[in-house]
Amino acid sequence: MALCSAKTDTAINHHSPREGASTHLKTMDAFNQSLNLFESFERFQDQLEADNLLKLQYSEPSSRYYVEASLNGKREWTEWAYDEHELDLLKQDAKDCGYSYTVEKV
């Protein structure tokens, strides 16, 4: 029995010290690469902040339109449009289906 456990111990410790050092260097290379990438990201973010590119610019609130389409007094669908183009498309859809529609600017 003692002989089997001795063989098991030698089977477990088959790596040489040199191989362990190689693994350690690969781990350190990966760590350094990650650290360099993070530091590069921080420098880029600092530059964006210095150039005021991270701040949101004020914009005028856009118009919204509430479109309601109906057929013979029965509401068929309602939809929101957030610009003139979307509004035109919704109005055309209602016309193509033979619906009457109302538009409310919100």
All heavy atoms as an XYZ file, in Angstrom:
865
protein
N       0.811     -1.197      0.000
C       0.000      0.000      0.000
C       0.851      1.257      0.000
O       0.549      2.182     -0.692
C      -0.924      0.024      1.224
C      -2.064     -0.939      1.111
S      -3.200     -0.229     -0.043
C      -4.706     -0.699      0.614
N       1.887      1.257      0.762
C       2.751      2.422      0.820
C       3.396      2.686     -0.525
O       3.632      3.821     -0.894
C       3.808      2.245      1.890
N       3.640      1.642     -1.274
C       4.243      1.780     -2.585
C       3.304      2.516     -3.548
O       3.743      3.358     -4.322
C       4.589      0.385     -3.125
C       5.689      0.303     -4.139
C       6.922      1.030     -3.670
C       6.000     -1.131     -4.464
N       2.034      2.246     -3.517
C       1.064      2.902     -4.398
C       0.966      4.391     -4.102
O       0.925      5.200     -5.005
C      -0.315      2.254     -4.245
S      -0.394      0.608     -4.932
N       0.927      4.751     -2.847
C       0.814      6.170     -2.527
C       2.082      6.924     -2.881
O       2.050      8.084     -3.253
C       0.448      6.375     -1.053
O       1.365      5.715     -0.225
N       3.238      6.261     -2.832
C       4.483      6.897     -3.248
C       4.462      7.176     -4.742
O       4.884      8.233     -5.197
C       5.672      6.039     -2.869
N       3.935      6.231     -5.530
C       3.826      6.444     -6.971
C       2.858      7.580     -7.270
O       3.071      8.375     -8.157
C       3.382      5.160     -7.662
C       4.446      4.119     -7.754
C       3.955      2.935     -8.521
C       5.062      1.887     -8.612
N       4.616      0.721     -9.343
N       1.792      7.644     -6.516
C       0.815      8.715     -6.713
C       1.447     10.070     -6.436
O       1.254     11.019     -7.174
C      -0.401      8.504     -5.788
O      -0.909      7.197     -6.005
C      -1.475      9.519     -6.063
N       2.236     10.156     -5.377
C       2.894     11.420     -5.039
C       3.826     11.872     -6.152
O       3.866     13.047     -6.499
C       3.672     11.285     -3.727
C       2.760     11.201     -2.525
O       1.571     11.575     -2.654
O       3.237     10.770     -1.472
N       4.585     10.952     -6.725
C       5.498     11.353     -7.796
C       4.724     11.737     -9.050
O       5.140     12.604     -9.800
C       6.499     10.238     -8.128
O       5.797      9.061     -8.469
C       7.444      9.995     -6.981
N       3.588     11.111     -9.282
C       2.765     11.450    -10.457
C       2.194     12.854    -10.322
O       2.065     13.577    -11.295
C       1.653     10.428    -10.633
N       1.870     13.246     -9.131
C       1.297     14.570     -8.909
C       2.350     15.661     -9.107
O       2.096     16.700     -9.684
C       0.679     14.673     -7.494
C      -0.543     13.768     -7.418
C       0.330     16.106     -7.145
C      -1.140     13.663     -6.048
N       3.574     15.422     -8.664
C       4.632     16.430     -8.714
C       5.498     16.259     -9.950
O       6.706     16.214     -9.859
C       5.497     16.353     -7.446
C       4.694     16.675     -6.220
O       3.852     17.557     -6.275
N       4.927     15.958     -5.138
N       4.908     16.181    -11.129
C       5.697     15.959    -12.332
C       6.163     17.253    -13.001
O       6.928     17.212    -13.935
C       4.908     15.099    -13.334
C       3.714     15.785    -13.905
N       2.520     15.853    -13.233
C       3.538     16.446    -15.071
C       1.650     16.520    -13.962
N       2.231     16.895    -15.075
N       5.713     18.422    -12.556
C       6.141     19.688    -13.160
C       7.502     20.103    -12.615
O       7.760     20.013    -11.432
C       5.135     20.803    -12.845
C       3.813     20.589    -13.488
N       3.613     20.667    -14.835
C       2.612     20.296    -12.947
C       2.357     20.436    -15.108
N       1.713     20.200    -13.977
N       8.320     20.572    -13.490
C       9.624     21.058    -13.046
C       9.486     22.504    -12.580
O       8.547     23.191    -12.961
C      10.632     20.971    -14.196
O      10.301     21.919    -15.186
N      10.405     22.998    -11.767
C      10.340     24.393    -11.320
C      10.361     25.374    -12.488
O       9.762     26.432    -12.442
C      11.579     24.543    -10.450
C      12.003     23.172    -10.090
C      11.506     22.280    -11.171
N      11.032     25.006    -13.564
C      11.125     25.892    -14.728
C       9.750     26.106    -15.375
O       9.413     27.197    -15.800
C      12.119     25.320    -15.729
C      12.360     26.216    -16.888
C      13.462     25.645    -17.775
N      13.996     26.724    -18.536
C      15.210     27.195    -18.454
N      16.065     26.662    -17.637
N      15.595     28.206    -19.174
N       8.936     25.036    -15.453
C       7.598     25.161    -16.021
C       6.727     26.075    -15.165
O       5.942     26.847    -15.666
C       6.946     23.784    -16.152
C       7.554     22.935    -17.242
C       6.959     21.540    -17.274
O       6.044     21.255    -16.475
O       7.407     20.739    -18.102
N       6.861     25.990    -13.865
C       6.098     26.853    -12.963
C       6.453     28.314    -13.170
O       5.601     29.191    -13.170
N       7.707     28.604    -13.408
C       8.146     29.982    -13.656
C       7.553     30.500    -14.959
O       7.152     31.651    -15.066
C       9.661     30.047    -13.693
N       7.483     29.627    -15.957
C       6.911     30.010    -17.246
C       5.441     30.378    -17.094
O       4.969     31.368    -17.655
C       7.082     28.862    -18.245
O       6.413     29.172    -19.438
N       4.710     29.588    -16.319
C       3.299     29.879    -16.072
C       3.155     31.200    -15.333
O       2.275     32.000    -15.633
C       2.660     28.734    -15.263
O       2.837     27.523    -15.978
C       1.195     28.980    -15.033
N       4.032     31.430    -14.363
C       3.997     32.676    -13.596
C       4.232     33.876    -14.517
O       3.554     34.897    -14.409
C       5.030     32.633    -12.478
C       5.100     33.894    -11.676
N       4.091     34.261    -10.817
C       6.031     34.885    -11.632
C       4.400     35.431    -10.270
N       5.577     35.822    -10.735
N       5.183     33.758    -15.459
C       5.462     34.864    -16.380
C       4.268     35.127    -17.295
O       3.933     36.273    -17.573
C       6.709     34.571    -17.207
C       8.041     34.680    -16.464
C       9.179     34.278    -17.378
C       8.245     36.093    -15.939
N       3.608     34.070    -17.760
C       2.425     34.248    -18.608
C       1.323     34.973    -17.847
O       0.650     35.839    -18.384
C       1.924     32.891    -19.109
C       2.812     32.258    -20.140
C       2.274     30.909    -20.565
C       3.259     30.206    -21.471
N       2.826     28.840    -21.787
N       1.157     34.607    -16.578
C       0.156     35.267    -15.743
C       0.502     36.738    -15.558
O      -0.365     37.604    -15.660
C       0.051     34.570    -14.376
O      -0.257     33.199    -14.590
C      -1.027     35.197    -13.517
N       1.767     37.026    -15.323
C       2.200     38.418    -15.151
C       2.036     39.209    -16.449
O       1.653     40.377    -16.435
C       3.648     38.485    -14.662
C       3.821     38.067    -13.214
S       2.788     38.998    -12.057
C       3.475     40.624    -12.235
N       2.321     38.577    -17.594
C       2.136     39.249    -18.884
C       0.666     39.625    -19.081
O       0.347     40.726    -19.512
C       2.596     38.362    -20.040
C       4.120     38.240    -20.108
O       4.813     39.064    -19.476
O       4.594     37.319    -20.799
N      -0.222     38.700    -18.764
C      -1.656     38.971    -18.901
C      -2.081     40.088    -17.953
O      -2.850     40.983    -18.324
C      -2.465     37.707    -18.633
N      -1.556     40.060    -16.724
C      -1.874     41.101    -15.757
C      -1.380     42.468    -16.249
O      -2.113     43.454    -16.215
C      -1.251     40.773    -14.396
C      -1.389     41.879    -13.409
C      -2.601     42.101    -12.767
C      -0.328     42.720    -13.122
C      -2.744     43.137    -11.860
C      -0.468     43.757    -12.216
C      -1.685     43.968    -11.577
N      -0.144     42.525    -16.718
C       0.416     43.787    -17.204
C      -0.349     44.301    -18.425
O      -0.578     45.495    -18.568
C       1.895     43.630    -17.531
C       2.739     43.532    -16.271
O       2.366     44.039    -15.224
N       3.860     42.844    -16.365
N      -0.749     43.385    -19.299
C      -1.511     43.784    -20.468
C      -2.865     44.375    -20.048
O      -3.291     45.401    -20.569
C      -1.721     42.586    -21.390
C      -2.375     42.935    -22.697
C      -2.492     41.721    -23.611
O      -2.236     40.598    -23.213
N      -2.888     41.972    -24.830
N      -3.522     43.738    -19.090
C      -4.796     44.257    -18.586
C      -4.607     45.625    -17.937
O      -5.414     46.536    -18.136
C      -5.408     43.288    -17.574
O      -5.731     42.081    -18.182
N      -3.562     45.763    -17.156
C      -3.285     47.028    -16.496
C      -2.997     48.130    -17.511
O      -3.516     49.244    -17.402
C      -2.100     46.868    -15.533
C      -1.767     48.072    -14.656
C      -2.950     48.453    -13.787
C      -0.553     47.762    -13.802
N      -2.214     47.823    -18.532
C      -1.921     48.810    -19.581
C      -3.184     49.221    -20.323
O      -3.386     50.399    -20.632
C      -0.894     48.255    -20.571
C       0.485     48.158    -19.976
O       0.809     48.828    -18.993
N       1.312     47.303    -20.550
N      -4.058     48.262    -20.599
C      -5.311     48.559    -21.280
C      -6.189     49.468    -20.420
O      -6.763     50.442    -20.909
C      -6.046     47.259    -21.606
C      -7.328     47.376    -22.404
C      -7.067     48.017    -23.761
C      -7.961     46.009    -22.586
N      -6.289     49.162    -19.136
C      -7.084     49.988    -18.230
C      -6.523     51.402    -18.132
O      -7.266     52.383    -18.189
C      -7.138     49.346    -16.838
C      -7.910     50.165    -15.848
C      -9.287     50.234    -15.916
C      -7.250     50.883    -14.871
C     -10.007     50.999    -15.011
C      -7.960     51.645    -13.956
C      -9.335     51.700    -14.026
N      -5.216     51.537    -18.013
C      -4.604     52.865    -17.930
C      -4.815     53.643    -19.225
O      -5.048     54.851    -19.200
C      -3.120     52.740    -17.595
C      -2.881     52.301    -16.156
C      -1.423     52.004    -15.859
O      -0.620     51.891    -16.808
O      -1.088     51.887    -14.661
N      -4.781     52.964    -20.354
C      -5.044     53.613    -21.639
C      -6.493     54.118    -21.686
O      -6.763     55.228    -22.140
C      -4.787     52.615    -22.770
O      -5.227     53.129    -23.996
N      -7.411     53.312    -21.194
C      -8.817     53.713    -21.134
C      -8.990     54.942    -20.244
O      -9.705     55.881    -20.596
C      -9.669     52.556    -20.614
C     -11.076     52.937    -20.300
C     -11.989     53.161    -21.320
C     -11.491     53.089    -18.989
C     -13.297     53.521    -21.031
C     -12.791     53.452    -18.693
C     -13.697     53.674    -19.716
N      -8.332     54.941    -19.089
C      -8.422     56.096    -18.187
C      -7.888     57.365    -18.844
O      -8.479     58.430    -18.708
C      -7.651     55.818    -16.892
C      -8.390     54.972    -15.914
C      -7.662     54.887    -14.583
O      -6.404     54.851    -14.576
O      -8.360     54.874    -13.556
N      -6.772     57.262    -19.565
C      -6.215     58.437    -20.256
C      -7.192     58.943    -21.321
O      -7.402     60.144    -21.463
C      -4.865     58.097    -20.894
C      -3.718     58.014    -19.916
C      -2.365     57.932    -20.613
N      -2.256     56.807    -21.528
C      -1.888     55.585    -21.177
N      -1.574     55.320    -19.920
N      -1.804     54.625    -22.087
N      -7.791     58.028    -22.057
C      -8.760     58.401    -23.090
C      -9.973     59.083    -22.466
O     -10.452     60.110    -22.953
C      -9.192     57.149    -23.871
C     -10.183     57.425    -24.947
C      -9.815     58.137    -26.082
C     -11.482     56.979    -24.836
C     -10.737     58.391    -27.086
C     -12.411     57.232    -25.827
C     -12.036     57.936    -26.952
N     -10.458     58.538    -21.362
C     -11.612     59.128    -20.679
C     -11.260     60.514    -20.134
O     -12.068     61.442    -20.234
C     -12.066     58.212    -19.554
C     -13.422     58.558    -18.999
C     -13.949     57.490    -18.069
O     -13.240     56.578    -17.692
N     -15.195     57.618    -17.692
N     -10.074     60.684    -19.585
C      -9.641     61.993    -19.095
C      -9.581     63.008    -20.235
O      -9.958     64.168    -20.072
C      -8.272     61.896    -18.414
C      -8.331     61.160    -17.082
O      -9.449     60.999    -16.535
O      -7.257     60.731    -16.612
N      -9.118     62.567    -21.404
C      -9.050     63.462    -22.564
C     -10.449     63.859    -23.027
O     -10.689     65.023    -23.363
C      -8.286     62.794    -23.715
C      -8.042     63.715    -24.887
C      -7.197     64.940    -24.516
O      -6.188     64.807    -23.831
N      -7.621     66.105    -24.936
N     -11.370     62.921    -23.031
C     -12.755     63.249    -23.401
C     -13.346     64.270    -22.443
O     -14.020     65.215    -22.852
C     -13.634     61.988    -23.397
C     -13.426     61.000    -24.521
C     -14.293     59.763    -24.301
C     -13.748     61.624    -25.868
N     -13.079     64.076    -21.172
C     -13.586     65.014    -20.168
C     -12.946     66.391    -20.346
O     -13.623     67.418    -20.259
C     -13.306     64.464    -18.770
C     -14.016     65.236    -17.682
C     -13.878     64.553    -16.341
O     -14.124     63.331    -16.253
O     -13.516     65.254    -15.378
N     -11.655     66.428    -20.619
C     -10.961     67.698    -20.821
C     -11.507     68.439    -22.043
O     -11.562     69.670    -22.060
C      -9.457     67.459    -20.980
N     -11.919     67.697    -23.056
C     -12.468     68.311    -24.271
C     -13.974     68.544    -24.191
O     -14.602     68.899    -25.189
C     -12.166     67.424    -25.486
C     -10.683     67.331    -25.779
O      -9.922     68.206    -25.311
O     -10.278     66.372    -26.472
N     -14.563     68.314    -23.015
C     -16.007     68.477    -22.794
C     -16.847     67.579    -23.699
O     -17.954     67.944    -24.084
C     -16.445     69.932    -22.978
C     -16.100     70.783    -21.787
O     -16.024     70.276    -20.670
N     -15.888     72.059    -22.013
N     -16.355     66.423    -24.036
C     -17.111     65.522    -24.901
C     -17.976     64.537    -24.115
O     -18.744     63.792    -24.703
C     -16.162     64.761    -25.824
C     -15.390     65.642    -26.802
C     -14.410     64.816    -27.599
C     -16.352     66.357    -27.739
N     -17.868     64.542    -22.806
C     -18.687     63.648    -21.998
C     -19.971     64.317    -21.517
O     -20.850     63.662    -20.994
C     -17.905     63.141    -20.776
C     -16.754     62.183    -21.074
C     -16.051     61.796    -19.788
C     -17.278     60.946    -21.770
N     -20.089     65.597    -21.711
C     -21.267     66.317    -21.234
C     -22.366     66.280    -22.288
O     -22.117     66.402    -23.476
C     -20.895     67.751    -20.900
C     -19.924     67.846    -19.735
C     -19.584     69.275    -19.430
C     -18.734     69.422    -18.214
N     -17.439     68.833    -18.268
N     -23.588     66.111    -21.825
C     -24.726     66.133    -22.735
C     -25.023     67.571    -23.124
O     -24.996     68.473    -22.295
C     -25.959     65.526    -22.069
C     -25.868     64.049    -21.721
C     -27.117     63.614    -20.972
C     -25.703     63.229    -22.976
N     -25.307     67.755    -24.377
C     -25.648     69.090    -24.833
C     -27.146     69.297    -24.694
O     -27.940     68.384    -24.884
C     -25.223     69.279    -26.280
C     -23.729     69.247    -26.452
C     -23.324     69.524    -27.886
O     -24.161     69.756    -28.740
N     -22.039     69.478    -28.148
N     -27.522     70.526    -24.389
C     -28.928     70.845    -24.240
C     -29.591     70.841    -25.611
O     -29.041     71.346    -26.590
C     -29.094     72.232    -23.596
C     -30.531     72.651    -23.495
C     -31.353     72.100    -22.521
C     -31.071     73.559    -24.387
C     -32.676     72.464    -22.435
C     -32.396     73.935    -24.314
C     -33.201     73.384    -23.332
O     -34.518     73.743    -23.259
N     -30.743     70.249    -25.668
C     -31.502     70.279    -26.913
C     -32.947     70.640    -26.597
O     -33.470     70.290    -25.538
C     -31.431     68.935    -27.638
O     -32.055     67.941    -26.863
N     -33.542     71.334    -27.501
C     -34.940     71.716    -27.325
C     -35.801     70.456    -27.305
O     -35.561     69.533    -28.077
C     -35.387     72.614    -28.483
C     -34.762     73.984    -28.466
C     -35.229     74.828    -27.287
O     -36.413     74.725    -26.900
O     -34.402     75.574    -26.746
N     -36.801     70.429    -26.441
C     -37.684     69.268    -26.454
C     -38.393     69.174    -27.802
O     -38.852     70.177    -28.336
C     -38.675     69.524    -25.329
C     -38.409     70.889    -24.815
C     -37.164     71.403    -25.453
N     -38.431     67.987    -28.337
C     -39.061     67.818    -29.637
C     -40.565     67.640    -29.466
O     -41.055     67.281    -28.406
C     -38.460     66.620    -30.354
O     -38.692     65.458    -29.593
N     -41.259     67.891    -30.527
C     -42.711     67.722    -30.514
C     -43.052     66.243    -30.546
O     -42.336     65.436    -31.144
C     -43.334     68.402    -31.729
O     -43.084     69.777    -31.688
N     -44.127     65.918    -29.895
C     -44.670     64.571    -29.970
C     -46.100     64.692    -30.456
O     -46.784     65.676    -30.175
C     -44.671     63.890    -28.608
C     -43.323     63.567    -28.091
C     -43.384     62.744    -26.829
N     -44.403     63.247    -25.910
C     -44.737     62.672    -24.773
N     -44.151     61.576    -24.398
N     -45.661     63.182    -23.988
N     -46.522     63.675    -31.171
C     -47.883     63.671    -31.703
C     -48.559     62.374    -31.301
O     -47.976     61.296    -31.399
C     -47.864     63.778    -33.231
C     -47.122     64.988    -33.732
C     -45.773     64.905    -34.071
C     -47.772     66.219    -33.862
C     -45.094     66.018    -34.533
C     -47.089     67.330    -34.321
C     -45.752     67.219    -34.654
O     -45.075     68.321    -35.109
N     -49.799     62.494    -30.873
C     -50.614     61.332    -30.544
C     -51.623     61.167    -31.669
O     -52.426     62.053    -31.933
C     -51.318     61.552    -29.206
C     -52.176     60.402    -28.763
C     -51.598     59.225    -28.310
C     -53.560     60.489    -28.790
C     -52.382     58.166    -27.890
C     -54.353     59.439    -28.370
C     -53.751     58.284    -27.927
O     -54.533     57.232    -27.512
N     -51.549     60.040    -32.352
C     -52.403     59.797    -33.513
C     -53.400     58.708    -33.139
O     -53.028     57.660    -32.604
C     -51.581     59.359    -34.740
C     -52.475     59.135    -35.942
C     -50.488     60.368    -35.039
N     -54.659     58.989    -33.441
C     -55.721     58.027    -33.173
C     -56.470     57.775    -34.472
O     -56.933     58.713    -35.115
C     -56.658     58.613    -32.118
C     -57.644     57.641    -31.551
C     -58.424     58.276    -30.415
O     -57.912     58.258    -29.283
O     -59.521     58.808    -30.679
N     -56.554     56.506    -34.886
C     -57.249     56.155    -36.129
C     -58.524     55.404    -35.791
O     -58.543     54.548    -34.902
C     -56.352     55.291    -37.002
N     -59.599     55.733    -36.512
C     -60.868     55.073    -36.242
C     -61.604     54.784    -37.546
O     -61.368     55.412    -38.578
C     -61.726     55.920    -35.306
O     -61.924     57.198    -35.848
N     -62.513     53.825    -37.462
C     -63.337     53.436    -38.602
C     -64.777     53.343    -38.102
O     -65.070     52.577    -37.176
C     -62.876     52.090    -39.170
C     -63.626     51.567    -40.383
C     -63.452     52.522    -41.572
C     -63.156     50.175    -40.744
N     -65.652     54.150    -38.698
C     -67.062     54.195    -38.303
C     -67.222     54.486    -36.809
O     -68.021     53.856    -36.116
C     -67.790     52.890    -38.667
C     -67.766     52.617    -40.150
O     -67.815     53.544    -40.965
N     -67.670     51.347    -40.510
N     -66.408     55.379    -36.297
C     -66.500     55.789    -34.897
C     -65.843     54.830    -33.919
O     -65.847     55.073    -32.711
N     -65.296     53.723    -34.395
C     -64.637     52.755    -33.507
C     -63.124     52.920    -33.636
O     -62.573     52.834    -34.725
C     -65.036     51.333    -33.902
C     -64.403     50.286    -33.022
C     -64.782     48.891    -33.487
C     -63.972     47.900    -32.671
N     -63.711     46.702    -33.400
N     -62.487     53.168    -32.496
C     -61.030     53.352    -32.514
C     -60.350     52.041    -32.900
O     -60.581     51.005    -32.306
C     -60.541     53.827    -31.147
C     -59.046     54.096    -31.141
C     -58.526     54.749    -29.904
N     -58.899     53.992    -28.728
C     -59.001     54.504    -27.521
N     -58.794     55.782    -27.329
N     -59.348     53.764    -26.491
N     -59.496     52.110    -33.923
C     -58.777     50.935    -34.410
C     -57.362     50.845    -33.849
O     -56.883     49.773    -33.524
C     -58.721     50.942    -35.942
C     -60.073     50.851    -36.609
C     -60.761     49.510    -36.371
O     -60.059     48.482    -36.280
O     -61.996     49.497    -36.271
N     -56.678     51.984    -33.778
C     -55.336     52.004    -33.209
C     -54.960     53.412    -32.786
O     -55.537     54.392    -33.251
C     -54.284     51.411    -34.133
C     -54.177     51.957    -35.539
C     -54.709     51.393    -36.661
C     -53.502     53.138    -35.970
N     -54.403     52.150    -37.754
C     -53.658     53.224    -37.363
C     -52.769     54.133    -35.324
C     -53.123     54.267    -38.113
C     -52.235     55.166    -36.060
C     -52.409     55.224    -37.448
N     -53.997     53.452    -31.885
C     -53.392     54.719    -31.452
C     -51.881     54.539    -31.525
O     -51.371     53.432    -31.360
C     -53.798     55.100    -30.010
O     -53.341     54.089    -29.125
C     -55.307     55.265    -29.889
N     -51.208     55.620    -31.783
C     -49.753     55.544    -31.937
C     -49.137     56.900    -31.641
O     -49.774     57.932    -31.808
C     -49.434     55.108    -33.366
C     -48.045     54.604    -33.613
C     -47.749     53.315    -32.862
O     -48.470     52.329    -33.007
O     -46.752     53.333    -32.120
N     -47.881     56.890    -31.194
C     -47.119     58.108    -30.966
C     -46.179     58.344    -32.145
O     -45.585     57.406    -32.664
C     -46.279     58.004    -29.701
C     -47.091     58.057    -28.442
C     -47.537     56.994    -27.723
C     -47.538     59.221    -27.773
N     -48.249     57.423    -26.648
C     -48.263     58.794    -26.641
C     -47.420     60.583    -28.005
C     -48.850     59.682    -25.756
C     -47.995     61.461    -27.124
C     -48.706     61.023    -26.015
N     -46.043     59.602    -32.531
C     -45.047     60.002    -33.536
C     -44.138     61.026    -32.863
O     -44.609     61.905    -32.144
C     -45.727     60.601    -34.754
N     -42.847     60.905    -33.115
C     -41.878     61.781    -32.450
C     -41.233     62.793    -33.385
O     -40.388     63.563    -32.953
C     -40.815     60.931    -31.743
C     -41.431     60.104    -30.636
C     -41.786     58.778    -30.855
C     -41.702     60.663    -29.399
C     -42.378     58.025    -29.853
C     -42.297     59.924    -28.390
C     -42.635     58.605    -28.629
O     -43.230     57.865    -27.631
N     -41.629     62.766    -34.633
C     -41.174     63.798    -35.563
C     -42.167     63.866    -36.727
O     -43.097     63.063    -36.826
C     -39.743     63.559    -36.043
C     -39.545     62.233    -36.763
O     -40.511     61.728    -37.379
O     -38.425     61.705    -36.717
N     -41.961     64.829    -37.601
C     -42.885     65.047    -38.721
C     -42.925     63.849    -39.668
O     -43.972     63.494    -40.190
C     -42.486     66.310    -39.500
C     -42.634     67.596    -38.717
C     -44.095     67.999    -38.518
O     -44.935     67.642    -39.369
O     -44.383     68.668    -37.517
N     -41.784     63.223    -39.875
C     -41.729     62.083    -40.782
C     -42.582     60.925    -40.261
O     -43.364     60.330    -41.011
C     -40.278     61.639    -40.985
C     -40.126     60.439    -41.866
N     -40.372     60.484    -43.223
C     -39.776     59.160    -41.577
C     -40.181     59.282    -43.737
N     -39.816     58.462    -42.762
N     -42.420     60.600    -38.976
C     -43.235     59.534    -38.391
C     -44.715     59.890    -38.453
O     -45.556     59.024    -38.720
C     -42.827     59.274    -36.936
C     -41.530     58.543    -36.772
C     -41.195     58.259    -35.316
O     -41.971     58.667    -34.409
O     -40.158     57.641    -35.075
N     -45.027     61.143    -38.210
C     -46.416     61.587    -38.273
C     -46.981     61.384    -39.669
O     -48.090     60.860    -39.835
C     -46.519     63.056    -37.852
C     -47.909     63.675    -37.926
C     -48.876     62.955    -37.006
C     -47.836     65.160    -37.592
N     -46.229     61.766    -40.684
C     -46.677     61.586    -42.074
C     -46.913     60.111    -42.394
O     -47.892     59.767    -43.067
C     -45.657     62.181    -43.043
C     -45.598     63.697    -42.974
O     -46.570     64.315    -42.462
O     -44.576     64.259    -43.420
N     -46.029     59.243    -41.911
C     -46.191     57.810    -42.166
C     -47.463     57.270    -41.510
O     -48.207     56.477    -42.111
C     -44.974     57.030    -41.665
C     -43.663     57.244    -42.417
C     -42.515     56.515    -41.704
C     -43.784     56.757    -43.849
N     -47.724     57.681    -40.290
C     -48.922     57.218    -39.592
C     -50.198     57.728    -40.264
O     -51.177     56.981    -40.408
C     -48.890     57.644    -38.123
C     -47.852     56.946    -37.252
C     -47.788     57.581    -35.865
C     -48.150     55.450    -37.144
N     -50.166     58.976    -40.670
C     -51.335     59.531    -41.362
C     -51.577     58.791    -42.676
O     -52.717     58.468    -43.015
C     -51.159     61.030    -41.606
C     -51.212     61.827    -40.311
C     -51.165     63.327    -40.387
C     -50.605     64.036    -41.513
N     -50.485     65.489    -41.327
N     -50.512     58.475    -43.395
C     -50.655     57.746    -44.653
C     -51.190     56.330    -44.412
O     -52.025     55.847    -45.159
C     -49.314     57.693    -45.394
C     -49.436     57.165    -46.807
C     -50.382     58.011    -47.661
O     -50.283     59.237    -47.700
N     -51.321     57.352    -48.318
N     -50.709     55.677    -43.342
C     -51.224     54.344    -42.998
C     -52.720     54.392    -42.733
O     -53.475     53.523    -43.183
C     -50.509     53.779    -41.764
C     -49.109     53.273    -42.049
O     -48.767     53.115    -43.241
O     -48.365     53.043    -41.078
N     -53.156     55.393    -41.992
C     -54.583     55.532    -41.685
C     -55.388     55.745    -42.971
O     -56.423     55.102    -43.182
C     -54.801     56.681    -40.713
N     -54.894     56.606    -43.841
C     -55.588     56.860    -45.115
C     -55.648     55.597    -45.967
O     -56.693     55.278    -46.545
C     -54.867     57.967    -45.905
C     -55.031     59.333    -45.329
C     -54.229     60.331    -46.174
C     -54.144     61.672    -45.523
N     -53.276     62.593    -46.279
N     -54.532     54.863    -46.048
C     -54.477     53.639    -46.857
C     -55.484     52.595    -46.381
O     -56.001     51.807    -47.184
C     -53.073     53.031    -46.844
C     -52.057     53.873    -47.602
O     -52.471     54.786    -48.363
O     -50.836     53.633    -47.419
N     -55.775     52.579    -45.090
C     -56.713     51.608    -44.532
C     -58.157     52.123    -44.550
O     -59.075     51.416    -44.138
C     -56.322     51.253    -43.105
S     -54.757     50.376    -42.994
N     -58.334     53.369    -44.972
C     -59.677     53.949    -45.009
C     -60.144     54.457    -43.656
O     -61.338     54.633    -43.433
N     -59.222     54.697    -42.747
C     -59.564     55.185    -41.416
C     -59.569     56.706    -41.403
O     -58.835     57.352    -42.148
C     -58.548     54.714    -40.365
C     -58.445     53.223    -40.184
C     -57.268     52.662    -39.713
C     -59.503     52.370    -40.455
C     -57.145     51.308    -39.510
C     -59.392     51.004    -40.269
C     -58.209     50.472    -39.794
O     -58.089     49.128    -39.607
N     -60.398     57.243    -40.525
C     -60.259     58.658    -40.216
C     -59.275     58.748    -39.057
O     -59.069     57.784    -38.335
C     -61.606     59.268    -39.831
O     -62.152     58.597    -38.712
N     -58.648     59.885    -38.909
C     -57.641     59.987    -37.842
C     -57.665     61.382    -37.250
O     -58.103     62.345    -37.857
C     -56.241     59.655    -38.373
C     -55.753     60.571    -39.463
C     -55.064     61.744    -39.146
C     -55.992     60.289    -40.808
C     -54.639     62.588    -40.154
C     -55.567     61.120    -41.806
C     -54.875     62.280    -41.470
O     -54.458     63.123    -42.461
N     -57.193     61.439    -36.011
C     -56.995     62.713    -35.336
C     -55.551     62.759    -34.860
O     -54.955     61.730    -34.521
C     -57.928     62.886    -34.122
O     -57.719     61.816    -33.206
C     -59.393     62.898    -34.557
N     -55.010     63.959    -34.847
C     -53.639     64.174    -34.393
C     -53.665     65.208    -33.285
O     -54.260     66.275    -33.445
C     -52.735     64.666    -35.550
C     -51.335     64.964    -35.039
C     -52.706     63.657    -36.676
N     -53.045     64.874    -32.189
C     -52.927     65.799    -31.082
C     -51.446     66.063    -30.812
O     -50.693     65.129    -30.588
C     -53.582     65.207    -29.827
C     -53.557     66.117    -28.623
C     -54.178     65.457    -27.401
O     -54.938     64.484    -27.546
O     -53.866     65.913    -26.298
N     -51.048     67.332    -30.894
C     -49.648     67.671    -30.604
C     -49.496     67.790    -29.097
O     -50.243     68.495    -28.440
C     -49.284     68.978    -31.288
C     -47.822     69.320    -31.204
C     -47.493     70.554    -32.033
C     -46.012     70.842    -31.959
N     -45.651     71.986    -32.790
N     -48.531     67.080    -28.570
C     -48.328     67.044    -27.107
C     -47.046     67.744    -26.749
O     -46.065     67.661    -27.414
C     -48.286     65.575    -26.606
C     -48.138     65.540    -25.099
C     -49.520     64.826    -27.040
